[in-house]
Amino acid sequence: MDARFNMFDNETAMKFAKRFANAGQVIQRSSLPTSTQELVSLRASQINGCGWCIDMHTKEAVAAGESAVRLNLVAAWRESTVFTEAEQAALALAEEGTRLADAHRGVSDETWAQVRKHYDDDQIAALVALVALINAANRLAVIVHQRGGSYQPGMFAAAFD
């Protein structure tokens, strides 16, 4: 299946993408650990079936030093021993924030309490913004059938420098 529309070859889409990337830079420059950012982005992208974003965040995570074992276990994080309690809280928030329609109340009080336990206010702001942003990115890529496989680490950032 080919992409339906080239978001990187359209003036309006590129204007939007630059602003989208700027929002992402706020999160990237926050005190939320890079590894947590990539794990959260990967998990939401897995749930949403976004091949482009799975490709991107897997490769960015590897470039940032993430291990293959942890990346391979993200989809089954509850059934593994390689994630910290803080990362587990972030992954739970990512899942519940991504699957809003599956729960009548969105993010559970239990998950929120775990997030509050492990992250400060600036990190929580970044984490909540990240979940919203990655879900928007997933939707953009899935709608136009932007396929995974061709992404190179740093490619997205370089396109908007």
C-alpha positions as CSV (number, residue, x, y, z in Angstrom):
1,M,0.0,0.0,0.0
2,D,1.4,3.4,-1.0
3,A,0.9,6.6,0.9
4,R,-2.4,8.3,-0.1
5,F,-0.9,11.7,0.3
6,N,2.6,13.0,0.7
7,M,2.5,15.2,3.8
8,F,6.1,16.2,3.3
9,D,5.5,17.5,-0.3
10,N,2.6,19.9,0.4
11,E,2.9,23.5,1.5
12,T,0.0,23.6,3.9
13,A,1.0,20.2,5.4
14,M,4.6,21.4,5.9
15,K,3.5,24.6,7.6
16,F,1.5,22.5,10.0
17,A,4.3,19.9,10.4
18,K,6.7,22.7,11.4
19,R,4.4,23.9,14.1
20,F,3.8,20.3,15.2
21,A,7.5,19.7,15.4
22,N,7.9,22.9,17.5
23,A,5.4,21.5,20.0
24,G,7.4,18.3,20.1
25,Q,10.6,20.2,20.8
26,V,9.1,21.6,24.0
27,I,8.6,18.0,25.2
28,Q,12.0,16.8,24.0
29,R,13.7,19.6,25.9
30,S,11.8,18.9,29.1
31,S,13.1,17.0,32.1
32,L,11.1,14.0,31.2
33,P,13.7,11.3,30.4
34,T,14.3,10.7,26.7
35,S,13.9,6.9,27.2
36,T,10.5,7.5,28.8
37,Q,9.5,9.8,25.9
38,E,10.4,7.1,23.3
39,L,8.8,4.2,25.2
40,V,5.5,6.2,25.6
41,S,5.6,7.2,21.9
42,L,6.3,3.6,20.9
43,R,3.5,2.1,23.0
44,A,0.8,4.6,21.8
45,S,2.0,4.0,18.2
46,Q,1.7,0.2,18.7
47,I,-1.9,0.6,20.0
48,N,-2.8,2.8,17.1
49,G,-1.1,0.6,14.5
50,C,1.1,3.4,13.2
51,G,3.9,1.8,11.3
52,W,5.6,5.2,10.5
53,C,5.7,6.2,14.2
54,I,6.7,2.7,15.4
55,D,9.6,2.8,13.0
56,M,10.6,6.4,14.0
57,H,10.4,5.9,17.8
58,T,12.1,2.5,17.7
59,K,15.0,3.9,15.8
60,E,15.2,7.1,17.8
61,A,15.2,5.0,21.0
62,V,18.1,2.9,19.7
63,A,20.0,6.0,18.7
64,A,19.5,7.3,22.3
65,G,20.9,4.1,23.7
66,E,17.7,2.1,24.5
67,S,18.2,-1.7,24.6
68,A,16.6,-4.2,22.1
69,V,15.2,-6.2,25.1
70,R,13.3,-3.2,26.4
71,L,12.0,-2.2,23.0
72,N,10.9,-5.7,22.3
73,L,9.0,-5.9,25.5
74,V,7.1,-2.5,25.3
75,A,4.0,-4.2,24.0
76,A,4.0,-6.6,27.0
77,W,5.4,-4.2,29.6
78,R,3.1,-5.5,32.3
79,E,4.5,-9.0,31.8
80,S,8.2,-8.0,32.0
81,T,10.7,-7.1,34.5
82,V,12.8,-4.5,32.6
83,F,10.8,-1.3,33.3
84,T,11.1,0.9,36.3
85,E,8.0,1.8,38.4
86,A,8.1,5.3,36.9
87,E,8.2,3.9,33.3
88,Q,5.4,1.6,34.1
89,A,3.3,4.5,35.3
90,A,4.1,6.4,32.1
91,L,3.3,3.4,30.0
92,A,-0.1,3.0,31.8
93,L,-0.9,6.7,31.2
94,A,0.0,6.3,27.5
95,E,-2.3,3.3,27.2
96,E,-5.2,4.8,29.1
97,G,-4.7,8.2,27.4
98,T,-4.7,6.5,24.0
99,R,-7.6,4.2,24.6
100,L,-10.0,6.9,25.8
101,A,-13.0,5.3,24.1
102,D,-12.4,2.0,25.9
103,A,-12.9,3.4,29.4
104,H,-15.7,5.6,30.5
105,R,-13.4,7.8,32.6
106,G,-10.2,7.9,30.6
107,V,-7.1,7.8,32.8
108,S,-7.8,6.0,36.0
109,D,-7.2,7.5,39.4
110,E,-4.8,4.7,40.2
111,T,-2.7,5.4,37.1
112,W,-2.8,9.1,37.8
113,A,-1.6,8.5,41.4
114,Q,1.3,6.4,40.1
115,V,2.3,9.2,37.7
116,R,2.1,11.8,40.5
117,K,4.3,9.6,42.7
118,H,7.1,9.3,40.1
119,Y,7.1,12.6,38.2
120,D,7.2,16.3,39.1
121,D,4.8,18.8,37.6
122,D,7.0,19.8,34.7
123,Q,7.5,16.1,33.8
124,I,3.7,15.4,34.1
125,A,3.0,18.4,31.8
126,A,5.4,17.0,29.3
127,L,4.0,13.4,29.6
128,V,0.4,14.5,29.1
129,A,1.4,16.7,26.2
130,L,3.4,13.8,24.7
131,V,0.5,11.4,24.9
132,A,-1.7,13.9,23.1
133,L,0.9,14.7,20.5
134,I,1.9,11.1,19.7
135,N,-1.8,10.2,19.3
136,A,-2.2,13.2,16.9
137,A,0.9,12.1,15.0
138,N,-0.4,8.5,14.8
139,R,-3.7,9.7,13.3
140,L,-2.0,11.9,10.7
141,A,0.2,9.0,9.5
142,V,-2.5,6.3,9.6
143,I,-5.0,8.5,7.7
144,V,-2.6,9.1,4.8
145,H,-1.0,5.5,5.0
146,Q,2.5,6.8,5.8
147,R,4.3,3.5,6.0
148,G,7.2,2.6,8.3
149,G,10.6,1.3,7.2
150,S,12.4,4.2,5.7
151,Y,12.9,6.4,8.7
152,Q,16.5,7.3,9.8
153,P,17.3,8.6,13.3
154,G,17.2,12.4,13.3
155,M,15.4,12.6,10.0
156,F,12.3,14.4,11.4
157,A,14.2,16.9,13.4
158,A,16.5,17.7,10.5
159,A,13.6,18.4,8.2
160,F,12.5,21.3,10.4
161,D,15.8,22.9,11.4
